[in-house]
C-alpha cells in the first residue's frame, strides 16, 4: 500500500472516531512529529555564509537598496 492510500485510509478511520480523548492523543502525536520533522531540517548556517550575508546587507543599505517596513506591510496586505 502506497503512502497516499495509507493516508486516505487513516483519514477514513479518523473520521469514525467518537472519543475526544483519542482525537486529542492523535493531535499531540501529529504536533510532536511535525515539530521533530521541523527541527531535523534545521541546520546552523556556516559562519562564512552568515558574514557574507551581513556584508551584503550592509552594502545594500549603503547603496539605498532597502524596502521600508510600510512598503513591505503594504505588499504583504495584497497577498490576502
N, C-alpha and C positions, 0 to 999 in steps of 0.2 A: 504494500500500500504506500503510495507516494505521500509526501508531506501535505500537499493541498487536500487530498482526500481525508487524511487523518485529521486535519484542522476542521474540515466540514463535519466529520463525524463527532468530533469533540463539541462543536457548537450545538449540534443536534442534542447531544446528551446534556449539555449545559442548560439548554432551554427547558429541559424536562425537570430540572431541579426544583424542589419545593422547599428546601431547607435554606433559610437565610444564612445559617452558620456555614453551610457548605460553600455558598457563594462568597462569603467573607474570606474563608480559607483560600479559595481559588484566587481571589483578588490579591491577597497577600503574597501568594506564590508568584503570581504574574508580576507584581510590583518588584519583588525581590529579584526575579530573573531579569527583568528589564534593567534594574539598577546594576546588577552584576555584568550584564552584557555591555552596558554603557561604560562602566569602569574598566572593563577589559580592553575596550577600544581606545582608551586614553593612553597617551604616551607623552612623556615630557619632551618639550621642544629642545633641540640641541642649543647650547649656549651661543654657538656661532650663528645659527639662524635667528635667534632672538636679537642678538646685537645687530645683525643685518637689517632686521625689520625696524628696530629702533632708529638706526641710521637713516633708513628710507623715510620713516615718518618725520624725522627732524628736517630732512631735505625737502619733503613735500610741504611742511609747514613754512619753511623759509621761503619757498617759491610760491606761496599762496594757493597751493593745491589742497584746499580744505573744503569740507562740507559743513556748514554751520548746523547746529542742532535743530534750529527752527526749520531749515530746509529739509533735513533728514526726517523730522517728525511729519512734515507736510507730505513727503514722499511716501512714508510708511502708511499714513492715513488713506492714501489712494489704493493700497493693497487690498483693503477690505470692501 
